[in-house]
């Protein structure tokens, strides 16, 4: 995807708790947005208010990992068309808070280009994903910590809150600190589960389209 210029912040009250309702062809997903990630919150609110997400697809679905949507090119996309490169011409500055907001199951996070072309790890203007992931044992999480610390060249910190989440509800800890988590599912995880179980083609696009019929602010 081509992301060109930085976004100007939209003025929103930091005391208000925003909740976005996504009506999908599989059911309703309610998403709470974090005030501690204001750039992403305000950008998402702006796009919802402008109806950007209406009629777009969850174009990338990987079982036991995540579901991704928001590509403007997915609206009325022909069956089998490869998607995922669409954007709105700007990036959103990274707002990493991995020790507080991390990739537990149900986390809402921003997609982005790879480090080789995006070393600042800035987020896509519009593409997002919702985490599914897997449940770890404490032993598996400790092994992950050791292997990932070796790979990164520094010790990876896993807080008690992260450990509890990853060993009970599950998630994708290897994404922490590299992608901005800016919200979470507060209702509709069963819908996310149905979507992540969809059969997909070789490009991870569901064989039968899963559409965001409408996204709206309900709070």
Backbone as ProteinMPNN parsed JSONL, in Angstrom:
{"seq_chain_A": "XXXXXXXXXXXXXXXXXXXXXXXXXXXXXXXXXXXXXXXXXXXXXXXXXXXXXXXXXXXXXXXXXXXXXXXXXXXXXXXXXXXXXXXXXXXXXXXXXXXXXXXXXXXXXXXXXXXXXXXXXXXXXXXXXXXXXXXXXXXXXXXXXXXXXXXXXXXXXXXXXXXXXXXXXXXXXXXXXXXXXXXXXXXXXXXXXXXXXXXXXXXXXXXXXXXXXXXXXXX", "coords_chain_A": {"N_chain_A": [[0.841, -1.186, 0.0], [0.411, 2.329, -0.586], [1.398, 4.968, 1.31], [1.314, 8.322, 2.044], [1.369, 11.039, 3.278], [1.464, 12.684, 6.507], [-1.147, 12.477, 8.95], [-3.44, 15.0, 10.018], [-4.536, 15.676, 13.263], [-7.828, 14.924, 14.409], [-10.144, 16.787, 16.201], [-11.263, 15.547, 19.169], [-13.079, 14.79, 22.116], [-11.169, 13.875, 24.915], [-12.192, 12.668, 27.112], [-14.431, 11.274, 26.494], [-15.75, 8.038, 25.87], [-15.442, 6.195, 23.082], [-17.446, 4.041, 21.15], [-17.64, 1.847, 18.51], [-19.9, 0.384, 16.313], [-19.934, -2.363, 14.246], [-21.761, -3.554, 11.687], [-21.881, -6.566, 10.253], [-21.871, -9.105, 7.649], [-21.809, -11.41, 9.049], [-22.74, -10.83, 11.523], [-22.922, -8.635, 14.433], [-20.288, -6.545, 15.593], [-18.955, -4.901, 18.313], [-16.792, -2.259, 19.08], [-14.586, -0.867, 21.339], [-12.803, 2.166, 21.579], [-9.536, 3.276, 22.449], [-8.718, 5.999, 24.533], [-6.126, 6.625, 25.107], [-4.659, 6.308, 22.847], [-4.786, 8.585, 20.929], [-4.377, 9.567, 18.253], [-4.947, 7.408, 16.555], [-7.511, 6.745, 17.487], [-8.979, 9.118, 16.845], [-8.655, 9.211, 14.078], [-9.946, 6.818, 13.299], [-12.552, 7.312, 14.194], [-13.169, 9.506, 12.555], [-13.186, 8.247, 10.029], [-15.256, 6.407, 10.347], [-17.424, 8.165, 10.716], [-17.489, 9.317, 8.209], [-18.379, 7.26, 6.719], [-16.589, 5.518, 5.572], [-16.013, 2.786, 5.989], [-18.286, 1.41, 5.302], [-19.699, -1.146, 3.401], [-17.257, -2.319, 2.791], [-14.848, -5.072, 2.737], [-13.853, -7.799, 4.909], [-10.954, -8.575, 4.011], [-8.713, -10.125, 4.374], [-8.105, -12.989, 6.007], [-6.989, -15.062, 8.497], [-6.91, -18.077, 9.953], [-6.879, -18.694, 13.442], [-5.322, -16.479, 13.886], [-5.872, -13.622, 12.819], [-8.373, -11.194, 11.652], [-8.699, -9.023, 8.906], [-9.519, -5.775, 7.643], [-10.839, -2.887, 5.834], [-9.64, -1.953, 3.486], [-10.009, 0.293, 0.902], [-10.232, -0.521, -1.728], [-11.601, -2.839, -1.656], [-14.305, -2.559, -1.846], [-17.047, -3.649, -3.578], [-15.396, -5.446, -4.89], [-14.208, -7.67, -7.381], [-14.772, -11.227, -7.429], [-12.129, -13.182, -6.156], [-10.206, -11.239, -6.645], [-7.08, -9.846, -5.768], [-6.449, -8.248, -2.753], [-5.613, -5.563, -0.406], [-3.747, -3.56, -0.774], [-4.805, -1.05, -0.775], [-5.312, 2.395, 0.253], [-5.578, 5.637, 1.912], [-3.842, 7.662, 1.371], [-2.21, 8.666, 3.418], [-0.317, 8.363, 6.522], [-0.607, 7.139, 9.915], [0.789, 8.155, 12.895], [2.746, 5.953, 14.871], [1.573, 4.563, 17.936], [2.583, 3.038, 20.3], [1.868, 1.013, 23.078], [2.669, -1.356, 24.541], [2.781, -2.658, 27.047], [0.452, -2.061, 28.245], [-1.677, -1.994, 26.376], [-2.169, -4.595, 24.397], [-1.726, -7.468, 22.174], [-4.002, -9.207, 22.778], [-6.679, -11.648, 22.466], [-9.298, -10.336, 20.527], [-8.321, -7.776, 20.416], [-8.12, -4.598, 18.806], [-6.312, -3.397, 16.142], [-3.935, -1.499, 14.151], [-3.16, -2.011, 10.762], [-0.136, -2.07, 8.767], [2.584, -1.005, 6.56], [5.561, -2.96, 5.807], [8.672, -3.121, 7.751], [10.877, -2.596, 6.135], [10.199, -0.645, 4.282], [8.997, 1.112, 5.877], [10.245, 2.19, 8.34], [9.611, 3.669, 10.623], [7.37, 2.485, 11.513], [4.78, 3.38, 11.131], [1.189, 3.592, 10.974], [-1.312, 2.222, 8.722], [-3.578, 4.31, 6.915], [-6.219, 3.468, 6.998], [-6.625, 0.671, 7.121], [-7.255, -2.075, 9.269], [-7.032, -4.576, 11.888], [-8.461, -7.343, 13.68], [-7.618, -9.203, 16.423], [-7.279, -12.745, 16.787], [-5.715, -15.208, 17.374], [-3.911, -17.587, 19.494], [-4.176, -19.733, 22.423], [-1.764, -19.823, 24.935], [0.339, -22.022, 26.879], [1.928, -21.501, 30.066], [4.524, -22.394, 29.888], [4.957, -22.469, 27.109], [4.723, -19.725, 26.566], [6.903, -18.728, 27.964], [8.955, -19.942, 26.515], [8.53, -18.704, 24.059], [9.184, -16.07, 24.822], [11.948, -16.308, 25.37], [12.965, -17.114, 22.838], [12.148, -14.982, 21.196], [13.379, -12.812, 22.414], [16.039, -13.438, 21.9], [16.02, -13.267, 19.127], [15.447, -10.538, 18.726], [17.521, -9.327, 20.065], [17.409, -8.194, 22.551], [15.964, -8.244, 25.853], [12.673, -9.395, 25.994], [9.856, -8.104, 27.506], [7.289, -9.485, 29.415], [4.42, -8.752, 30.913], [2.593, -9.391, 34.018], [-0.14, -9.046, 33.428], [-0.212, -9.411, 30.649], [0.698, -12.061, 30.517], [-1.394, -13.38, 31.853], [-3.538, -12.858, 30.088], [-2.645, -14.043, 27.659], [-2.451, -16.702, 28.372], [-4.978, -17.429, 28.987], [-7.279, -16.191, 27.503], [-5.945, -15.942, 25.078], [-4.004, -14.901, 22.127], [-1.709, -12.888, 20.132], [1.306, -12.554, 20.817], [3.746, -11.923, 19.532], [3.372, -9.693, 17.995], [3.326, -7.498, 19.606], [4.346, -4.202, 20.41], [5.102, -3.612, 17.854], [2.996, -3.063, 16.221], [0.262, -0.829, 16.378], [-2.043, -1.082, 18.93], [-5.294, -0.072, 19.371], [-7.815, -0.338, 20.408], [-10.576, -2.505, 21.404], [-12.604, -5.487, 21.13], [-15.768, -5.378, 22.529], [-18.134, -6.619, 22.406], [-19.294, -9.341, 20.516], [-17.338, -11.246, 19.927], [-17.899, -13.818, 19.176], [-18.721, -13.464, 16.588], [-16.362, -12.618, 15.361], [-14.983, -14.997, 15.665], [-16.441, -16.721, 13.961], [-15.855, -15.509, 11.52], [-13.037, -15.786, 11.367], [-12.84, -18.439, 10.961], [-13.553, -18.899, 8.371], [-13.315, -20.363, 5.104], [-10.63, -19.782, 2.878], [-8.932, -18.279, 0.002], [-5.748, -18.647, -1.723], [-4.607, -16.223, -1.212], [-5.538, -15.488, 1.216], [-8.056, -14.389, 1.211], [-11.465, -14.577, 2.032], [-13.477, -17.167, 0.589], [-16.162, -16.788, 0.265], [-17.525, -13.635, 0.388], [-17.055, -11.558, 3.25], [-18.652, -8.968, 4.549], [-18.469, -5.595, 5.798], [-21.247, -4.214, 6.518], [-22.209, -1.817, 7.558], [-20.695, 0.759, 9.513], [-20.913, 2.403, 12.611], [-21.028, 5.045, 15.069], [-21.92, 4.335, 18.337], [-21.669, 5.277, 20.798]], "CA_chain_A": [[0.0, 0.0, 0.0], [1.162, 3.571, -0.661], [0.976, 5.894, 2.333], [2.124, 9.437, 1.586], [1.585, 12.182, 4.141], [0.999, 12.509, 7.875], [-2.517, 12.922, 9.199], [-3.692, 16.019, 11.023], [-5.431, 15.123, 14.269], [-9.197, 15.39, 14.482], [-10.416, 17.162, 17.575], [-12.273, 14.768, 19.855], [-12.947, 14.87, 23.566], [-10.397, 12.766, 25.451], [-12.928, 12.066, 28.213], [-15.496, 10.444, 25.944], [-15.382, 6.689, 25.455], [-16.075, 5.911, 21.804], [-17.721, 2.658, 20.788], [-18.049, 1.704, 17.125], [-20.623, -0.852, 16.001], [-19.811, -2.839, 12.873], [-22.757, -4.516, 11.221], [-21.256, -7.374, 9.211], [-22.708, -10.182, 7.132], [-21.774, -12.503, 10.021], [-23.276, -10.369, 12.799], [-22.494, -7.324, 14.93], [-19.088, -6.436, 16.422], [-18.813, -3.598, 18.964], [-15.381, -1.976, 19.332], [-14.247, 0.289, 22.169], [-11.554, 2.812, 21.175], [-8.779, 3.762, 23.605], [-8.359, 7.421, 24.541], [-4.673, 6.757, 25.247], [-4.088, 6.297, 21.49], [-5.692, 9.575, 20.329], [-4.234, 9.703, 16.796], [-5.686, 6.3, 15.948], [-8.919, 6.915, 17.846], [-9.594, 10.203, 16.083], [-8.687, 8.818, 12.666], [-10.973, 5.796, 13.121], [-13.838, 8.001, 14.343], [-13.371, 10.288, 11.334], [-13.533, 7.352, 8.927], [-16.599, 5.874, 10.604], [-18.389, 9.237, 10.462], [-17.552, 9.565, 6.764], [-18.906, 6.017, 6.121], [-15.531, 4.854, 4.802], [-15.998, 1.33, 6.124], [-19.527, 0.817, 4.806], [-19.623, -1.996, 2.201], [-15.923, -2.899, 2.583], [-14.736, -6.478, 3.11], [-12.727, -8.388, 5.631], [-10.316, -9.132, 2.814], [-7.598, -11.01, 4.75], [-8.549, -13.758, 7.16], [-6.076, -16.17, 8.768], [-7.427, -18.839, 11.098], [-6.058, -18.674, 14.652], [-4.425, -15.331, 13.85], [-6.593, -12.358, 12.83], [-9.176, -10.823, 10.492], [-8.273, -7.682, 8.502], [-10.411, -5.075, 6.731], [-10.614, -1.457, 5.676], [-9.061, -1.595, 2.196], [-11.05, 0.901, 0.069], [-10.357, -1.24, -2.998], [-12.406, -4.049, -1.475], [-15.716, -2.274, -2.101], [-17.508, -4.221, -4.847], [-14.273, -6.119, -5.545], [-14.547, -8.89, -8.108], [-14.35, -12.454, -6.754], [-10.76, -13.606, -6.407], [-9.267, -10.126, -6.794], [-6.149, -9.695, -4.658], [-6.674, -6.992, -2.054], [-4.699, -5.269, 0.696], [-2.841, -2.465, -1.099], [-5.52, 0.222, -0.79], [-5.101, 3.324, 1.356], [-6.161, 6.96, 1.704], [-2.804, 8.624, 1.044], [-1.453, 9.201, 4.563], [-0.037, 7.417, 7.596], [-0.905, 7.561, 11.28], [1.972, 7.942, 13.735], [2.659, 4.823, 15.797], [1.277, 4.857, 19.348], [2.773, 1.75, 20.957], [1.743, 0.925, 24.53], [2.542, -2.808, 24.617], [2.608, -3.195, 28.391], [-0.919, -1.775, 28.656], [-2.577, -2.416, 25.314], [-1.387, -5.601, 23.679], [-2.456, -8.259, 21.18], [-4.871, -10.27, 23.301], [-7.811, -11.955, 21.599], [-10.26, -9.25, 20.496], [-7.676, -6.465, 20.276], [-8.252, -3.874, 17.539], [-5.005, -2.817, 15.857], [-3.764, -0.905, 12.825], [-2.237, -2.645, 9.826], [0.885, -1.144, 8.262], [3.602, -1.533, 5.65], [6.686, -3.605, 6.46], [9.753, -2.295, 8.28], [11.853, -2.231, 5.103], [9.753, 0.598, 3.638], [8.277, 1.874, 6.891], [11.014, 1.966, 9.572], [8.974, 4.316, 11.77], [6.255, 1.614, 11.859], [3.532, 4.142, 11.099], [0.032, 2.771, 10.631], [-2.144, 2.494, 7.555], [-4.615, 5.321, 7.105], [-7.573, 2.939, 7.106], [-6.732, -0.774, 7.313], [-7.189, -2.504, 10.662], [-7.271, -5.997, 12.088], [-8.932, -7.792, 14.982], [-6.81, -10.366, 16.789], [-7.802, -13.983, 17.345], [-4.544, -15.814, 18.014], [-4.008, -18.884, 20.155], [-3.942, -19.745, 23.866], [-0.454, -20.368, 25.273], [0.638, -22.446, 28.243], [2.985, -20.667, 30.642], [5.789, -22.892, 29.356], [5.064, -21.992, 25.724], [4.944, -18.284, 26.593], [8.277, -18.528, 28.388], [9.79, -20.314, 25.377], [8.388, -17.603, 23.105], [9.946, -14.933, 25.342], [13.372, -16.585, 25.181], [13.279, -17.123, 21.408], [11.946, -13.651, 20.625], [14.432, -11.967, 22.977], [17.251, -13.762, 21.149], [15.852, -12.747, 17.768], [15.481, -9.076, 18.741], [18.769, -8.85, 20.65], [17.16, -7.604, 23.869], [14.967, -9.008, 26.588], [11.264, -9.081, 25.801], [9.137, -8.06, 28.778], [5.91, -9.946, 29.439], [3.855, -8.355, 32.194], [1.605, -10.345, 34.556], [-1.409, -8.876, 32.702], [-0.044, -10.078, 29.363], [0.76, -13.505, 30.753], [-2.736, -13.858, 32.175], [-4.357, -12.826, 28.876], [-2.175, -14.978, 26.643], [-2.629, -18.084, 28.831], [-6.404, -17.689, 29.235], [-8.08, -15.903, 26.304], [-5.11, -16.107, 23.89], [-3.603, -13.721, 21.379], [-0.54, -12.958, 19.242], [2.3, -11.719, 21.504], [4.876, -11.511, 18.704], [3.065, -8.414, 17.358], [3.39, -6.417, 20.587], [5.418, -3.237, 20.24], [5.386, -3.395, 16.44], [1.757, -2.589, 15.618], [-0.494, -0.077, 17.37], [-3.344, -1.551, 19.411], [-6.011, 1.15, 19.738], [-9.157, -0.636, 20.879], [-10.85, -3.92, 21.633], [-13.978, -5.949, 20.983], [-16.508, -5.464, 23.788], [-19.245, -7.527, 22.124], [-19.23, -9.898, 19.165], [-16.209, -12.146, 19.672], [-18.417, -14.984, 18.462], [-18.741, -13.09, 15.168], [-14.963, -12.692, 14.937], [-14.662, -16.423, 15.581], [-17.023, -17.263, 12.727], [-15.124, -14.973, 10.367], [-11.684, -16.344, 11.283], [-12.961, -19.837, 10.538], [-13.962, -18.968, 6.964], [-12.397, -20.917, 4.104], [-10.033, -18.674, 2.115], [-8.096, -18.636, -1.14], [-4.303, -18.629, -1.447], [-4.248, -14.873, -0.75], [-6.217, -15.324, 2.514], [-9.357, -13.751, 1.065], [-12.549, -15.555, 2.14], [-14.079, -17.589, -0.67], [-17.428, -16.059, 0.267], [-17.23, -12.328, 0.965], [-17.535, -11.123, 4.558], [-18.748, -7.517, 4.365], [-18.891, -4.639, 6.809], [-22.412, -3.56, 5.907], [-22.235, -0.429, 8.05], [-20.031, 1.048, 10.791], [-21.504, 3.601, 13.185], [-20.75, 5.34, 16.463], [-23.09, 4.132, 19.202], [-21.352, 5.915, 22.072]], "C_chain_A": [[0.88, 1.24, 0.0], [0.587, 4.556, 0.331], [1.882, 7.112, 2.26], [2.382, 10.544, 2.591], [0.997, 11.945, 5.509], [-0.395, 13.076, 8.05], [-2.543, 14.052, 10.209], [-4.743, 15.481, 11.982], [-6.81, 15.752, 14.173], [-9.497, 15.685, 15.944], [-11.556, 16.341, 18.136], [-12.042, 14.879, 21.352], [-12.209, 13.65, 24.095], [-11.12, 12.067, 26.588], [-14.037, 11.14, 27.723], [-14.969, 9.067, 25.579], [-16.155, 6.35, 24.189], [-16.262, 4.414, 21.628], [-18.269, 2.651, 19.365], [-18.749, 0.364, 16.945], [-20.455, -1.175, 14.525], [-20.876, -3.885, 12.601], [-22.117, -5.288, 10.069], [-22.234, -8.442, 8.735], [-22.683, -11.403, 8.038], [-22.361, -12.097, 11.365], [-22.653, -9.046, 13.214], [-21.269, -7.445, 15.824], [-19.041, -5.022, 16.989], [-17.362, -3.421, 19.407], [-15.223, -0.729, 20.187], [-12.9, 0.836, 21.732], [-10.863, 3.4, 22.403], [-8.462, 5.246, 23.482], [-6.858, 7.639, 24.631], [-3.94, 6.641, 23.91], [-4.901, 7.282, 20.637], [-5.578, 9.729, 18.821], [-5.06, 8.626, 16.087], [-7.174, 6.391, 16.256], [-9.591, 7.941, 16.945], [-9.686, 9.866, 14.594], [-9.8, 7.806, 12.41], [-12.366, 6.414, 13.215], [-14.17, 8.797, 13.08], [-13.825, 9.396, 10.18], [-14.911, 6.731, 9.111], [-17.654, 6.924, 10.28], [-18.551, 9.523, 8.969], [-18.036, 8.339, 5.986], [-17.866, 5.29, 5.267], [-15.685, 3.335, 4.825], [-17.259, 0.642, 5.589], [-19.289, 0.097, 3.475], [-18.22, -2.501, 1.88], [-15.884, -4.329, 3.13], [-13.691, -6.704, 4.194], [-11.985, -9.198, 4.569], [-9.179, -10.099, 3.123], [-7.96, -11.694, 6.061], [-7.619, -14.954, 7.325], [-6.52, -16.845, 10.058], [-6.407, -18.862, 12.229], [-5.026, -17.549, 14.648], [-5.22, -14.028, 13.916], [-7.49, -12.233, 11.609], [-8.878, -9.36, 10.178], [-9.248, -7.082, 7.497], [-10.011, -3.624, 6.564], [-10.014, -1.019, 4.367], [-10.149, -0.993, 1.308], [-11.251, 0.192, -1.261], [-11.231, -2.478, -2.877], [-13.889, -3.816, -1.733], [-16.084, -2.752, -3.51], [-16.384, -4.909, -5.615], [-14.723, -7.416, -6.204], [-14.067, -10.107, -7.333], [-12.924, -12.831, -7.14], [-9.755, -12.49, -6.576], [-8.38, -10.024, -5.565], [-6.304, -8.302, -4.057], [-5.613, -6.772, -0.973], [-3.765, -4.117, 0.444], [-3.503, -1.089, -1.01], [-5.257, 1.074, 0.438], [-5.738, 4.663, 1.011], [-5.099, 8.046, 1.563], [-2.086, 9.255, 2.219], [-1.18, 8.072, 5.554], [-0.484, 8.004, 8.932], [0.294, 7.195, 12.153], [1.747, 6.814, 14.726], [2.41, 5.306, 17.217], [1.365, 3.551, 20.136], [2.651, 1.898, 22.479], [1.64, -0.557, 24.899], [2.339, -3.37, 26.018], [1.194, -2.945, 28.922], [-1.929, -2.294, 27.64], [-1.809, -3.332, 24.367], [-2.315, -6.496, 22.868], [-3.168, -9.471, 21.781], [-6.002, -10.529, 22.3], [-8.846, -10.832, 21.697], [-9.65, -7.874, 20.373], [-7.903, -5.909, 18.87], [-6.939, -3.148, 17.282], [-4.933, -2.336, 14.415], [-2.776, -1.715, 11.997], [-1.219, -1.611, 9.357], [1.777, -1.831, 7.247], [4.758, -2.122, 6.452], [7.798, -2.656, 6.848], [10.716, -1.816, 7.2], [11.483, -0.947, 4.379], [9.086, 1.535, 4.63], [8.977, 1.716, 8.244], [10.423, 2.615, 10.803], [7.757, 3.533, 12.258], [4.934, 2.374, 11.977], [2.404, 3.275, 10.546], [-0.607, 3.177, 9.311], [-3.186, 3.542, 7.906], [-5.975, 4.71, 7.425], [-7.671, 1.44, 7.381], [-6.471, -1.155, 8.768], [-7.318, -4.02, 10.721], [-7.758, -6.237, 13.513], [-8.262, -9.125, 15.277], [-7.684, -11.545, 17.218], [-6.683, -14.702, 18.09], [-4.813, -17.178, 18.609], [-3.776, -18.713, 21.655], [-2.625, -20.468, 24.138], [-0.481, -20.991, 26.669], [1.726, -21.513, 28.78], [4.352, -21.089, 30.105], [6.0, -22.42, 27.917], [5.351, -20.5, 25.672], [6.368, -17.972, 27.024], [9.241, -18.869, 27.259], [9.737, -19.239, 24.304], [9.237, -16.418, 23.544], [11.439, -15.125, 25.099], [13.766, -16.499, 23.709], [13.178, -15.73, 20.808], [12.978, -12.668, 21.16], [15.747, -12.189, 22.218], [17.186, -13.178, 19.754], [16.001, -11.236, 17.719], [16.769, -8.504, 19.32], [18.594, -8.112, 21.962], [16.037, -8.364, 24.539], [13.555, -8.498, 26.324], [10.561, -9.156, 27.148], [7.712, -8.561, 28.579], [5.362, -9.664, 30.829], [2.913, -9.439, 32.726], [0.261, -10.26, 33.837], [-1.35, -9.563, 31.339], [-0.042, -11.596, 29.532], [-0.618, -14.072, 31.033], [-3.612, -13.916, 30.927], [-3.94, -13.908, 27.884], [-2.345, -16.439, 27.06], [-4.085, -18.402, 29.169], [-7.235, -17.444, 27.977], [-7.293, -16.07, 25.017], [-4.783, -14.794, 23.2], [-2.381, -13.979, 20.528], [0.578, -12.085, 19.811], [3.449, -11.236, 20.635], [4.62, -10.187, 17.983], [3.192, -7.227, 18.312], [4.6, -5.52, 20.356], [5.792, -2.967, 18.797], [4.183, -2.878, 15.666], [0.933, -1.915, 16.718], [-1.838, -0.727, 17.665], [-4.096, -0.324, 19.91], [-7.449, 0.917, 20.175], [-9.339, -2.122, 21.1], [-12.324, -4.221, 21.401], [-14.619, -6.019, 22.366], [-17.763, -6.322, 23.632], [-19.093, -8.038, 20.699], [-18.024, -10.759, 18.885], [-16.655, -13.414, 18.956], [-18.482, -14.726, 16.964], [-17.33, -13.158, 14.598], [-14.549, -14.144, 14.76], [-15.21, -17.036, 14.291], [-16.251, -16.782, 11.497], [-13.757, -15.632, 10.243], [-11.69, -17.817, 10.906], [-13.374, -20.001, 9.081], [-12.887, -19.627, 6.096], [-11.931, -19.794, 3.19], [-9.236, -19.2, 0.929], [-6.616, -18.489, -0.764], [-3.811, -17.264, -0.986], [-4.956, -14.507, 0.553], [-7.517, -14.527, 2.423], [-10.442, -14.816, 1.192], [-13.177, -15.883, 0.787], [-15.471, -16.987, -0.84], [-17.2, -14.751, 1.017], [-17.847, -12.143, 2.349], [-17.491, -9.599, 4.542], [-19.072, -6.776, 5.66], [-20.044, -3.86, 6.166], [-22.451, -2.075, 6.27], [-21.447, -0.348, 9.339], [-20.596, 2.363, 11.311], [-21.038, 3.78, 14.62], [-22.023, 5.117, 17.269], [-22.862, 4.74, 20.579], [-20.247, 6.922, 21.88]], "O_chain_A": [[1.988, 1.207, 0.535], [-0.576, 4.945, 0.221], [3.098, 6.975, 2.398], [3.531, 10.957, 2.747], [0.121, 11.095, 5.668], [-0.777, 14.037, 7.381], [-1.753, 14.062, 11.154], [-5.735, 14.892, 11.552], [-6.951, 16.943, 13.895], [-9.135, 14.904, 16.824], [-12.684, 16.418, 17.648], [-10.905, 15.047, 21.794], [-12.568, 12.518, 23.771], [-10.711, 10.98, 26.997], [-14.524, 10.306, 28.486], [-13.869, 8.94, 25.041], [-17.38, 6.231, 24.217], [-15.365, 3.621, 21.915], [-19.232, 3.351, 19.052], [-18.242, -0.671, 17.378], [-20.79, -0.366, 13.659], [-20.889, -4.957, 13.205], [-21.843, -4.71, 9.017], [-23.286, -8.655, 9.338], [-23.452, -12.341, 7.826], [-22.472, -12.932, 12.263], [-21.942, -8.413, 12.433], [-21.2, -8.314, 16.693], [-19.082, -4.051, 16.234], [-16.776, -4.309, 20.025], [-15.677, 0.35, 19.804], [-11.955, 0.073, 21.532], [-11.517, 3.953, 23.288], [-7.989, 5.697, 22.439], [-6.362, 8.708, 24.276], [-2.729, 6.852, 23.849], [-5.619, 6.866, 19.728], [-6.581, 9.996, 18.16], [-5.782, 8.915, 15.132], [-8.006, 6.141, 15.385], [-10.639, 7.675, 16.356], [-10.671, 10.195, 13.934], [-10.52, 7.917, 11.418], [-13.252, 6.091, 12.423], [-15.302, 8.77, 12.596], [-14.743, 9.752, 9.441], [-15.65, 6.55, 8.143], [-18.663, 6.618, 9.644], [-19.626, 9.924, 8.522], [-18.1, 8.361, 4.757], [-18.214, 4.54, 4.355], [-15.507, 2.674, 3.802], [-17.283, -0.58, 5.442], [-18.74, 0.677, 2.538], [-18.004, -3.059, 0.804], [-16.765, -4.743, 3.884], [-12.769, -5.907, 4.37], [-12.336, -10.339, 4.271], [-8.724, -10.818, 2.234], [-8.102, -11.042, 7.095], [-7.472, -15.764, 6.41], [-6.502, -16.234, 11.126], [-5.21, -19.03, 11.993], [-3.992, -17.638, 15.309], [-5.243, -13.384, 14.964], [-7.408, -13.022, 10.667], [-8.812, -8.538, 11.092], [-9.744, -7.777, 6.61], [-8.983, -3.183, 7.079], [-9.88, 0.183, 4.136], [-11.118, -1.679, 0.984], [-12.322, 0.291, -1.86], [-11.568, -3.101, -3.885], [-14.655, -4.774, -1.829], [-15.502, -2.31, -4.501], [-16.407, -4.955, -6.845], [-15.524, -8.165, -5.643], [-13.05, -10.03, -6.643], [-12.562, -12.799, -8.316], [-8.556, -12.756, -6.645], [-8.87, -10.106, -4.438], [-6.289, -7.302, -4.775], [-4.824, -7.665, -0.665], [-3.041, -3.714, 1.355], [-2.827, -0.07, -1.156], [-5.009, 0.555, 1.526], [-6.358, 4.815, -0.042], [-5.422, 9.232, 1.628], [-1.417, 10.275, 2.053], [-1.732, 6.978, 5.442], [-0.707, 9.209, 9.056], [0.753, 6.053, 12.143], [0.688, 6.725, 15.348], [2.959, 6.319, 17.65], [0.349, 3.021, 20.584], [3.252, 2.788, 23.081], [0.65, -0.979, 25.497], [1.779, -4.456, 26.165], [0.785, -3.539, 29.919], [-2.908, -2.949, 27.997], [-0.92, -2.896, 23.636], [-3.533, -6.312, 22.87], [-2.964, -10.606, 21.35], [-6.244, -9.723, 21.401], [-9.228, -10.422, 22.793], [-10.378, -6.89, 20.237], [-7.883, -6.643, 17.882], [-6.497, -2.362, 18.12], [-5.751, -2.708, 13.574], [-1.694, -2.063, 12.468], [-1.424, -0.41, 9.533], [1.746, -3.051, 7.084], [4.916, -1.82, 7.635], [7.873, -1.532, 6.351], [11.309, -0.745, 7.332], [12.366, -0.23, 3.908], [8.657, 2.629, 4.265], [8.394, 1.18, 9.187], [10.693, 2.174, 11.92], [7.174, 3.867, 13.29], [4.087, 2.053, 12.811], [2.631, 2.354, 9.76], [-0.466, 4.309, 8.848], [-3.619, 3.645, 9.054], [-6.805, 5.362, 8.059], [-8.717, 0.979, 7.837], [-5.57, -0.615, 9.41], [-7.669, -4.665, 9.733], [-7.503, -5.445, 14.421], [-8.331, -10.058, 14.477], [-8.686, -11.376, 17.913], [-6.714, -14.79, 19.317], [-5.799, -17.838, 18.282], [-3.252, -17.693, 22.104], [-2.392, -21.571, 23.644], [-1.231, -20.545, 27.538], [2.371, -20.808, 28.004], [5.229, -20.252, 29.892], [7.104, -22.015, 27.553], [6.13, -20.048, 24.833], [6.979, -17.041, 26.5], [10.235, -18.17, 27.06], [10.758, -18.895, 23.707], [9.937, -15.823, 22.725], [12.119, -14.195, 24.665], [14.778, -15.887, 23.368], [14.021, -15.335, 20.002], [13.41, -11.776, 20.429], [16.474, -11.237, 21.931], [18.177, -12.652, 19.249], [16.606, -10.699, 16.791], [17.083, -7.335, 19.1], [19.528, -7.469, 22.44], [15.252, -9.045, 23.879], [13.29, -7.3, 26.424], [10.662, -10.163, 27.849], [7.011, -8.108, 27.673], [5.795, -10.273, 31.808], [2.482, -10.31, 31.97], [-0.408, -11.276, 33.652], [-2.308, -10.215, 30.921], [-0.699, -12.318, 28.782], [-0.975, -15.128, 30.511], [-4.34, -14.886, 30.717], [-4.788, -14.609, 27.332], [-2.381, -17.323, 26.204], [-4.395, -19.517, 29.591], [-7.831, -18.376, 27.438], [-7.883, -16.312, 23.964], [-5.218, -13.723, 23.622], [-2.046, -15.126, 20.231], [0.781, -10.972, 19.327], [4.077, -10.23, 20.964], [5.548, -9.611, 17.416], [3.168, -6.076, 17.875], [5.716, -5.992, 20.139], [6.7, -2.18, 18.53], [4.332, -2.32, 14.579], [0.914, -2.381, 17.857], [-2.667, -0.902, 16.772], [-3.598, 0.394, 20.778], [-8.22, 1.868, 20.301], [-8.392, -2.903, 20.998], [-13.175, -3.335, 21.466], [-14.073, -6.648, 23.273], [-18.381, -6.705, 24.625], [-18.8, -7.27, 19.783], [-17.699, -10.993, 17.721], [-15.88, -14.017, 18.214], [-18.32, -15.645, 16.162], [-17.114, -13.681, 13.505], [-13.842, -14.481, 13.809], [-14.51, -17.786, 13.611], [-16.022, -17.542, 10.557], [-13.349, -16.001, 9.142], [-10.647, -18.377, 10.567], [-13.53, -21.126, 8.606], [-11.693, -19.458, 6.34], [-12.728, -18.954, 2.772], [-8.908, -20.384, 0.85], [-6.289, -18.235, 0.395], [-2.719, -17.155, -0.429], [-4.969, -13.34, 0.946], [-8.024, -14.045, 3.436], [-10.361, -15.854, 0.536], [-13.383, -15.002, -0.048], [-15.902, -16.711, -1.959], [-16.733, -14.761, 2.156], [-18.995, -12.514, 2.592], [-16.411, -9.008, 4.523], [-19.836, -7.254, 6.498], [-19.819, -2.954, 5.364], [-22.687, -1.209, 5.427], [-21.505, -1.256, 10.169], [-20.744, 3.324, 10.556], [-20.698, 2.815, 15.305], [-23.081, 5.645, 16.927], [-23.754, 4.721, 21.428], [-19.831, 7.572, 22.839]]}, "name": "protein", "num_of_chains": 1, "seq": "XXXXXXXXXXXXXXXXXXXXXXXXXXXXXXXXXXXXXXXXXXXXXXXXXXXXXXXXXXXXXXXXXXXXXXXXXXXXXXXXXXXXXXXXXXXXXXXXXXXXXXXXXXXXXXXXXXXXXXXXXXXXXXXXXXXXXXXXXXXXXXXXXXXXXXXXXXXXXXXXXXXXXXXXXXXXXXXXXXXXXXXXXXXXXXXXXXXXXXXXXXXXXXXXXXXXXXXXXXX"}
